[in-house]
Amino acid sequence: MADVSFREASRVFPGNPPVRAVDTLSLDITDGEFLVLVGPSGSGKSTALRMLAGLEDVDEGMISIGGRDVTEVSPKNRDIAMVFQSYALYPHMTVAENMGFALKIQRVGKAEIAERVTEAARLLDLTDYLDRKPKALSGGQRQRVAMGRAIVREPAVFLMDEPLSNLDAKLRVETRANITALQQRLGTTTVYVTHDQVEALTMGHRVAVLKDGLLQQCDTPRALYDTPVNVFVAGFIGSPAMNLTTVPLSDDGAKLDGLTVPIARDVLSGPAASLREVTVGVRPEGLRPAVDGEPALELKVELVEVLGSDAYVYGQADVGGRGERFIVRTEAHTTPAFGETIRVALRNPDAAHLFDPDSGARLAS
């Protein structure tokens, strides 16, 4: 077991200008923590993981594992094990041979290899498949074999680079639950990379959000969802995404045509006192159908997605003379029809998030 630290670590690829794939990343991962790196394509999440693994150079700063500086240490001496997007199993070997191969290379005794493989197979529900070749396994079973190969090494840190991206939707949900339960049982420090923010929110103890190589926010899934530090995190975390629009300020608050978002006086103090506009964010569940006579925002329904007991209504609103799309979560049995106009209001004043329209930073109350 070990903690992991990035200290202003950067990876700079040559070019004109040079590309800072990871830019002065400072991040502490505690012993036994499951930390997820998430972000869009090109955000630097996989590069950061490869830097930790020793597969990419650290051009600036340093990285430590268990208090030991590993910046210049070769990958094989870092006491880490990786699980990749591709299973990378040897087709001519059985499941047991694939899982124990790394130990065989390390000249571990046959009895110990068999013991570790048997235990890993028990944890991963692979005991009945130890004598099979990879071609006789499903995609989910192959991924579990790849995880077993990492587990038997008993590393200080697990590194996982989008290990579920090759699985179908149902199997992804099942396997991510298995990975989470397994990590809690083993207690091994784990750094997990994904572009899927739903995956990130459901698996990580904490989630680090990256954009263009820069760390935007690192916090618990709940805190990321409830108090995003900027517009990027607000729009990236959550599915469907948060409704975001920039509107003018008045004495009463932020004006969304028929709907006014009240703003506490202390929010517009200090540097924010000079703002004439504000970016308002409201999650789909933060809106509700308005009652008759209540100030509301009018939406023309463009799409309704029914998802079991809930539904998402996509509608177009006229905000300040421009068309803006809004998403509203409703109960599935009360959905409006395509082309219908509905009126929506805030569920409560706290449902609105406020951001500086220039910097994108959250305006704290």
C-alpha positions as CSV (number, residue, x, y, z in Angstrom):
1,M,0.0,0.0,0.0
2,A,1.2,3.5,-0.7
3,D,0.2,7.1,-1.2
4,V,0.9,8.9,-4.4
5,S,1.9,12.6,-5.0
6,F,2.3,14.7,-8.1
7,R,4.3,17.8,-7.4
8,E,3.9,20.4,-10.2
9,A,4.5,17.6,-12.6
10,S,4.4,18.5,-16.3
11,R,4.8,16.6,-19.6
12,V,5.7,18.8,-22.5
13,F,5.7,17.4,-26.0
14,P,8.0,19.2,-28.5
15,G,6.4,21.3,-31.2
16,N,5.9,24.9,-32.3
17,P,4.7,25.9,-29.8
18,P,5.4,23.0,-27.4
19,V,2.3,21.2,-26.1
20,R,1.9,21.0,-22.3
21,A,-0.1,17.8,-22.2
22,V,0.0,17.8,-18.4
23,D,0.7,21.3,-16.9
24,T,2.1,21.6,-13.3
25,L,-0.1,18.9,-11.9
26,S,-0.1,18.9,-8.0
27,L,-2.2,16.1,-6.6
28,D,-2.1,14.0,-3.4
29,I,-3.7,10.5,-3.4
30,T,-3.9,8.9,0.0
31,D,-3.1,5.3,0.8
32,G,-5.9,3.0,-0.1
33,E,-7.8,5.7,-2.0
34,F,-9.7,5.1,-5.3
35,L,-9.0,8.3,-7.3
36,V,-10.5,8.8,-10.8
37,L,-8.9,11.1,-13.4
38,V,-11.7,12.3,-15.7
39,G,-11.9,14.8,-18.6
40,P,-12.6,15.1,-22.3
41,S,-10.2,13.8,-25.0
42,G,-6.9,15.6,-24.9
43,S,-7.3,16.7,-21.3
44,G,-4.1,14.9,-20.2
45,K,-5.6,12.3,-18.0
46,S,-4.0,9.3,-19.7
47,T,-0.7,11.1,-20.0
48,A,-0.8,11.8,-16.2
49,L,-1.4,8.1,-15.6
50,R,1.5,7.1,-17.9
51,M,3.7,9.6,-16.1
52,L,2.9,7.8,-12.9
53,A,3.6,4.5,-14.5
54,G,6.9,5.6,-15.9
55,L,5.8,5.3,-19.5
56,E,6.0,9.0,-20.1
57,D,8.8,11.4,-19.0
58,V,8.3,13.9,-16.3
59,D,9.7,17.1,-17.8
60,E,9.1,19.3,-14.8
61,G,8.3,18.6,-11.2
62,M,8.3,15.2,-9.5
63,I,6.2,12.1,-8.7
64,S,6.4,10.0,-5.5
65,I,5.0,6.7,-4.5
66,G,5.0,5.7,-0.8
67,G,7.2,8.7,-0.1
68,R,9.8,7.6,-2.6
69,D,10.7,9.9,-5.5
70,V,10.1,7.7,-8.6
71,T,10.5,10.5,-11.2
72,E,13.6,8.8,-12.7
73,V,12.8,5.2,-11.7
74,S,12.1,2.7,-14.4
75,P,8.5,1.3,-14.7
76,K,9.4,-2.2,-13.4
77,N,10.8,-0.8,-10.2
78,R,7.8,1.4,-9.3
79,D,5.7,-1.4,-7.7
80,I,2.7,-0.6,-9.8
81,A,0.4,-2.8,-12.0
82,M,-1.6,-1.5,-15.0
83,V,-4.9,-2.6,-16.5
84,F,-5.3,-1.2,-20.0
85,Q,-8.2,-0.7,-22.3
86,S,-7.0,-3.7,-24.4
87,Y,-6.9,-6.9,-22.4
88,A,-3.4,-7.9,-23.9
89,L,-3.8,-11.5,-23.0
90,Y,-1.6,-14.2,-24.5
91,P,-3.9,-16.3,-26.7
92,H,-1.9,-19.5,-26.4
93,M,-1.9,-19.4,-22.5
94,T,-4.7,-20.5,-20.2
95,V,-6.3,-18.1,-17.8
96,A,-4.1,-19.3,-15.0
97,E,-1.0,-19.0,-17.1
98,N,-1.9,-15.5,-18.1
99,M,-2.5,-14.4,-14.6
100,G,0.7,-15.9,-13.2
101,F,3.0,-15.0,-16.1
102,A,4.4,-11.8,-14.5
103,L,5.3,-13.8,-11.4
104,K,6.9,-16.5,-13.4
105,I,9.2,-13.8,-15.1
106,Q,10.0,-12.6,-11.5
107,R,11.1,-16.2,-10.7
108,V,8.5,-16.6,-8.0
109,G,8.1,-20.2,-6.9
110,K,5.4,-22.4,-8.6
111,A,3.6,-23.0,-5.3
112,E,3.3,-19.3,-4.5
113,I,2.2,-18.5,-8.1
114,A,-0.5,-21.1,-7.8
115,E,-1.7,-19.8,-4.4
116,R,-1.9,-16.2,-5.6
117,V,-3.6,-17.1,-8.9
118,T,-6.2,-19.3,-7.0
119,E,-6.9,-16.4,-4.6
120,A,-7.3,-13.8,-7.4
121,A,-9.5,-16.2,-9.3
122,R,-11.7,-16.6,-6.2
123,L,-12.0,-12.8,-5.8
124,L,-12.9,-12.3,-9.5
125,D,-15.2,-15.4,-9.8
126,L,-12.8,-17.0,-12.3
127,T,-12.2,-20.3,-10.6
128,D,-14.1,-22.3,-13.1
129,Y,-12.2,-20.7,-16.1
130,L,-8.6,-21.2,-15.0
131,D,-8.0,-23.9,-17.7
132,R,-9.6,-22.0,-20.5
133,K,-7.9,-20.0,-23.3
134,P,-8.9,-16.3,-23.8
135,K,-10.8,-17.1,-27.0
136,A,-13.3,-19.1,-24.9
137,L,-14.1,-16.2,-22.7
138,S,-16.5,-13.3,-23.0
139,G,-15.3,-9.7,-23.0
140,G,-16.1,-9.2,-19.4
141,Q,-14.3,-12.4,-18.4
142,R,-11.2,-11.3,-20.3
143,Q,-11.2,-8.0,-18.5
144,R,-11.4,-9.8,-15.2
145,V,-8.4,-12.0,-16.2
146,A,-6.5,-8.8,-17.0
147,M,-7.4,-7.5,-13.5
148,G,-6.4,-10.8,-12.0
149,R,-3.0,-10.5,-13.7
150,A,-2.5,-7.2,-11.9
151,I,-3.9,-8.4,-8.5
152,V,-1.5,-11.4,-8.3
153,R,1.5,-9.0,-8.4
154,E,0.3,-7.4,-5.1
155,P,1.5,-4.0,-6.2
156,A,1.5,-0.8,-4.1
157,V,-0.7,1.0,-6.7
158,F,-3.2,-0.1,-9.4
159,L,-3.3,2.0,-12.5
160,M,-6.3,1.5,-14.8
161,D,-6.6,3.2,-18.2
162,E,-10.2,3.1,-19.4
163,P,-10.5,-0.6,-18.7
164,L,-14.2,-0.8,-19.5
165,S,-14.4,1.1,-22.8
166,N,-14.5,-2.2,-24.8
167,L,-17.5,-3.6,-23.0
168,D,-21.2,-3.2,-23.8
169,A,-23.4,-0.9,-21.7
170,K,-24.9,-3.5,-19.4
171,L,-21.5,-5.2,-18.8
172,R,-19.9,-1.9,-18.1
173,V,-22.3,-1.2,-15.3
174,E,-21.8,-4.7,-13.8
175,T,-18.0,-4.6,-14.2
176,R,-17.6,-1.2,-12.6
177,A,-19.5,-2.4,-9.6
178,N,-17.2,-5.4,-9.4
179,I,-14.1,-3.2,-9.6
180,T,-15.4,-0.9,-6.9
181,A,-16.2,-3.7,-4.6
182,L,-12.9,-5.4,-5.3
183,Q,-10.9,-2.2,-4.6
184,Q,-12.7,-1.8,-1.3
185,R,-11.9,-5.4,-0.3
186,L,-8.2,-5.2,-1.3
187,G,-7.6,-1.6,-0.1
188,T,-5.0,-1.0,-2.7
189,T,-4.4,2.6,-3.9
190,T,-6.0,2.9,-7.3
191,V,-5.7,5.6,-10.0
192,Y,-8.4,5.1,-12.6
193,V,-8.7,7.0,-15.9
194,T,-12.0,7.5,-17.8
195,H,-13.7,10.0,-20.1
196,D,-17.1,8.8,-18.8
197,Q,-18.1,11.2,-16.0
198,V,-20.9,8.9,-14.9
199,E,-18.3,6.1,-14.4
200,A,-16.2,8.6,-12.5
201,L,-19.0,9.7,-10.1
202,T,-20.1,6.1,-9.3
203,M,-16.6,4.7,-8.7
204,G,-14.2,7.2,-7.2
205,H,-13.7,8.2,-3.6
206,R,-12.5,11.4,-5.1
207,V,-12.6,12.6,-8.8
208,A,-10.0,14.9,-10.4
209,V,-11.3,16.8,-13.4
210,L,-8.7,17.9,-16.0
211,K,-9.0,20.2,-19.0
212,D,-6.1,21.0,-21.4
213,G,-3.6,19.5,-19.0
214,L,-4.7,21.6,-16.1
215,L,-6.4,20.3,-12.9
216,Q,-9.7,22.1,-12.6
217,Q,-11.1,20.5,-9.3
218,C,-10.5,17.4,-7.2
219,D,-13.1,16.5,-4.7
220,T,-15.7,13.9,-3.7
221,P,-18.3,13.1,-6.4
222,R,-21.0,14.8,-4.3
223,A,-19.0,18.0,-3.9
224,L,-18.2,18.1,-7.6
225,Y,-21.9,17.8,-8.5
226,D,-23.2,20.3,-5.8
227,T,-20.4,22.9,-5.9
228,P,-18.5,22.9,-9.1
229,V,-15.7,25.5,-9.0
230,N,-16.1,26.8,-12.5
231,V,-18.3,26.6,-15.6
232,F,-16.2,23.8,-17.2
233,V,-16.7,21.5,-14.2
234,A,-20.4,22.4,-14.0
235,G,-21.0,21.6,-17.6
236,F,-18.9,18.4,-17.6
237,I,-20.0,16.7,-14.4
238,G,-23.6,15.5,-14.6
239,S,-25.7,13.7,-17.2
240,P,-27.5,15.3,-18.8
241,A,-25.3,18.4,-18.5
242,M,-26.2,21.4,-16.4
243,N,-28.2,24.1,-18.2
244,L,-25.9,27.1,-18.5
245,T,-26.7,30.6,-19.9
246,T,-25.3,34.1,-19.5
247,V,-27.9,36.8,-18.7
248,P,-28.0,40.4,-17.6
249,L,-28.2,41.4,-13.9
250,S,-31.0,43.6,-12.5
251,D,-31.8,44.8,-9.0
252,D,-33.9,41.7,-8.5
253,G,-31.3,39.2,-9.7
254,A,-30.4,37.4,-13.0
255,K,-33.1,37.8,-15.6
256,L,-34.1,34.8,-17.7
257,D,-37.0,36.6,-19.4
258,G,-40.0,35.5,-17.4
259,L,-37.9,33.9,-14.7
260,T,-35.7,35.9,-12.3
261,V,-33.0,34.1,-10.3
262,P,-32.6,35.9,-6.9
263,I,-29.0,36.6,-6.0
264,A,-27.8,37.3,-2.4
265,R,-26.2,40.6,-2.0
266,D,-22.9,39.2,-0.7
267,V,-22.5,37.2,-3.9
268,L,-21.9,40.4,-5.9
269,S,-19.4,41.9,-3.5
270,G,-15.7,42.5,-4.1
271,P,-14.5,41.9,-7.6
272,A,-18.0,40.7,-8.7
273,A,-19.5,44.0,-7.8
274,S,-18.8,45.4,-11.2
275,L,-20.5,42.6,-13.1
276,R,-23.3,43.5,-15.5
277,E,-24.0,39.9,-16.5
278,V,-23.8,36.5,-14.8
279,T,-23.6,32.9,-16.0
280,V,-26.5,31.0,-14.4
281,G,-26.4,27.2,-14.2
282,V,-29.4,25.0,-13.2
283,R,-29.3,21.2,-13.3
284,P,-32.3,19.5,-15.0
285,E,-33.7,18.4,-11.6
286,G,-33.5,22.0,-10.4
287,L,-36.4,23.0,-12.7
288,R,-40.0,22.1,-12.2
289,P,-43.4,22.8,-13.9
290,A,-44.6,26.3,-12.9
291,V,-48.0,26.8,-11.3
292,D,-50.5,29.2,-12.9
293,G,-49.6,32.9,-12.4
294,E,-46.0,32.1,-11.2
295,P,-43.1,33.9,-13.0
296,A,-41.6,31.2,-15.3
297,L,-39.4,30.5,-18.3
298,E,-41.3,29.2,-21.4
299,L,-39.9,26.2,-23.2
300,K,-41.0,24.8,-26.6
301,V,-40.6,21.1,-26.3
302,E,-38.2,19.6,-28.9
303,L,-37.5,16.1,-27.4
304,V,-38.7,13.9,-24.6
305,E,-36.6,11.0,-23.3
306,V,-38.5,8.6,-21.1
307,L,-36.1,6.6,-18.8
308,G,-38.3,4.4,-16.6
309,S,-39.8,6.4,-13.8
310,D,-38.1,9.7,-14.9
311,A,-38.1,11.6,-18.2
312,Y,-35.9,14.4,-19.6
313,V,-37.7,17.2,-21.5
314,Y,-35.5,19.2,-24.0
315,G,-36.9,22.5,-24.9
316,Q,-36.0,25.8,-26.6
317,A,-36.3,29.1,-24.7
318,D,-36.0,32.7,-25.8
319,V,-33.4,34.2,-23.4
320,G,-32.5,37.8,-24.2
321,G,-33.5,37.4,-27.8
322,R,-31.5,34.3,-28.5
323,G,-32.6,30.7,-28.5
324,E,-31.2,28.6,-25.6
325,R,-31.8,24.9,-25.0
326,F,-32.9,23.8,-21.5
327,I,-33.3,20.3,-20.1
328,V,-35.9,19.6,-17.4
329,R,-36.3,16.3,-15.4
330,T,-39.9,15.3,-14.9
331,E,-41.9,12.3,-13.9
332,A,-42.4,9.9,-16.9
333,H,-46.2,9.8,-16.6
334,T,-46.6,13.6,-16.9
335,T,-44.4,14.4,-19.9
336,P,-45.5,17.1,-22.4
337,A,-45.9,16.4,-26.2
338,F,-43.5,17.4,-28.9
339,G,-44.1,21.1,-29.9
340,E,-46.0,21.9,-26.7
341,T,-45.0,25.0,-24.8
342,I,-44.4,24.5,-21.0
343,R,-43.6,26.9,-18.2
344,V,-40.8,26.0,-15.7
345,A,-39.5,27.6,-12.5
346,L,-36.8,26.9,-10.0
347,R,-37.5,24.2,-7.5
348,N,-35.8,26.4,-4.9
349,P,-33.5,29.4,-5.0
350,D,-30.5,27.2,-4.1
351,A,-31.0,25.3,-7.4
352,A,-29.2,28.0,-9.3
353,H,-25.4,28.1,-9.6
354,L,-23.7,31.5,-10.4
355,F,-20.5,32.0,-12.3
356,D,-18.4,34.9,-13.5
357,P,-19.1,35.2,-17.2
358,D,-15.5,36.2,-18.0
359,S,-13.3,33.9,-15.9
360,G,-15.9,31.1,-15.5
361,A,-15.2,30.9,-11.8
362,R,-17.9,30.2,-9.3
363,L,-19.4,33.2,-7.4
364,A,-19.5,31.9,-3.8
365,S,-22.3,33.0,-1.5
